[in-house]
């Protein structure tokens, strides 16, 4: 391939003591080596070109030889964060979920919820699968009409086979709307409803259990009430 480029250049360029021809041919040969290292190095170069055994093709960015502006380190860092979040069972890169986890970490102990006036209602499952879990509800917080990230109106737990409860989410509820939390609009539930509440606005935040249908969806396919059913039998 290099021989063809050089011959073509020799035919097209005027020969002024060989200076222009040699200079352009050399420059083109360097560009071919840089642009097509895989062809030359793989042994598929055309006859007449033999690369030394010590040749190592350049794999960098010609505009950034030191890799100073490369996005690779940032991409590796992002991948590590996503992997860590997935391992922890939460949604990655969700600012509101992170704030909710930080503000309500105390509820990992269900005893704290009961001490703060929360009381349980039966475990809620979805008619199309998935569940919400057991809601520990604070009626006084529903009645005050205030949406406070550190005071959710309901705290949600998944019953475990050993009888314990695992914190999976919180729910913000208000009878005054439209309502939102950090720019996330609440859903509206009319009356009558299976909770026995007047019409209300609500927002679930699955801050401790990843939800494939969305961090703010009502039901979570990764949550089950089965342990509660088994215990009652």
N, C-alpha and C positions, 0 to 999 in steps of 0.2 A: 504493500500500500504506500509506503514512504517513497519507493522508487517511482511509482506512478505520479505522485504529487510533484516530485522533483522534476521528472521529465516534462510534465505539463507546464510547470512554471518556466522551465528553460525555453520551451517553444514560444511562450507568450511574452516573456520579458526580453527587452533589448540587452545585448551583451556588451556592456561597457567595461572592458577589461575583466569581465567575470564578476565584478563587485556586486552589482544589483542582483544578478542571478543567484549567486551563492547566498547572499544575505536573506533574500526572500525564501529561498528553498529551505534554509536552516530554520527560519521562523515558523514556516508551515509544518516542518517536521516536528518541532517542539509542540505546537498546538495539537497535532494529531496524537502525539503520545499522551498529552494531558486529557484530551477529550475522549479518547478511546482506549484506556488502559486495559480493559477487559479483553479486547480483541487481540492486542499485542501480547499480553501476558499469558493468554490461554493457549498459545501455540497455534492459533488459527490465522495468524498474520500471513499475508501473501508471501510467496517465495522471494528470496533475496533479502529478507529482513530477519536478522537473528538477534534476539534480546539476550543480554548477559544473564547468567544464572542468579546474579545478585540483584537484578532489577526488581524493585518494589513499586507498583503503580501508585500514584498519588491519589488519595481518597478524600482529600479535604475540599474546602470551598476556596476557589481561586481568589474570591474577594475577601476572604477571611481566613488566611492560612493558619492562624493560631487558634481558630475556633472560638474567638472571643465573643462573637455575637451569635453563636449557635444557640438554637432553642432546645437542643438535646438535654442539657442539664435540667431545664425547667420542665420538660416533658417527663423526665425520669422522676423528678420530685412530685409532680402531679400524680403520676401512676402510684407512687408509694402512699400518698395521702388517700387515694381512692381505695387501695388495697387495705389500708389500716381501717378505714371507715366500714368497709364491707365486713371485715373480721369482727368489728365491734357490733355489727347488726344494725347500723343506722345508715341513713341516706348521706351520701357524700355531698359536700359543697352546698349545704342548705343553711343559710345564715339563721333563719328563724328556728329551725330544729335545734341548732347549737345553742341559741339563747334559751330556749325552753329547757333543754337538758341542764344547763347551768343553773337556771333559776329554780328548778324543781327537783334537784338531785336528792333532796331529803325524803322524797316519797318512795324511794327504793325500799324503805322500811314502812310497811303498811300501818304499823303502829303509830307513826307520825301522822298519817292521814286521819286515823280515827281520833287522835288527840286534838286535831285541828277542826273537828266537827264534820268530817266526811263519814257517810254511811253507805253500805253496799246495797245495790239492787241486783236481781238475778243476772246471770251471764247472758250476754246478747250475741246471738249468732245471726248471720245473714241468710236470707232465703235462697240465695244463689251460691252459697259457700262462704267460707271465711267467717270472721267474727270480730267483735269489738273487745270482748272480754267482760270482766266484772267492773262496772262503774262504781266507784266510791264518790257519792255526790254530796256537795255542800249546798243545801237549800238557801242558806242565808246569802251566799255569794251570787246565786241566780237572781234573788230578789233585789239585790242592791244595784243591778244594772251596770256595774262597772266591769270593764275588761282589763284585767291586770295580769301580765305575763307570769308573775310569781304567785298568783292566786287563781289557778284554774278552777272552774266550777265543778269539774269531775276529773278524777284520777282513775286510770284504767289499768287493770291487772289481768294477766292470763293465769288461770289456775293450773298448777303443776300436779303431776301424778303423786307426789309425796305430800300433797295438801298445802304446800306453800303457794304464795302469790308472787308473780314476777311482773314488775312495772314495765308496761309497753308503750303507754301513750297518756296524753292528757286531752281534755276537751274543754274548750271555752264556750260558754253558753250565756246568752243574754236575750231578754224579751224585747229589747229596744233595738231597732235596726233601721236601715241596713247597718251592719257592723263589720269592722275589719281589724286585723292585728298585723302590724308591720306591712300593710299593703295587701294582705291576703283576705279576700272577701269571705264572710261567713255564708254558709248554706242556710236556707230557710226550711223549717219543718212546721207544717200546719197542724191544727188540732181538728178532731181528736187524733192522738197518736199513742203508741204502745207504752210511752213513758208516763202518761197521765199528766202531761204538762200543757200549759196554754201554748199558742204559737210562739216559736222561739227561733233564734239564729244560733248556729253552732259552727265551730271549727275544730276538727281533730288534728292533733299533731303527733305523728308516730315518731317520737324522738328517741325511743329506746328499742324499737323493733322495725327493721326494714320492711317497707310495704311496696311490693312490685306494682301496685295500682296507683301509687302516689303517696307522698308524705302527708297529704291533707285529705286523703280519701276517708270515707266513713268506715268501710269494712277492710279487714286485712286478711288476705289468704294465708298468711303465715301465723295467724292466731287461731286458737281453737278453744271451745268450751268443753271438749270431750272429757277432760279430767273431772270437771264439775258433775257431768252426767254420770260418770262411773262412780263417783263418790256417793251420789244420791241413791244409786242402786245397791 
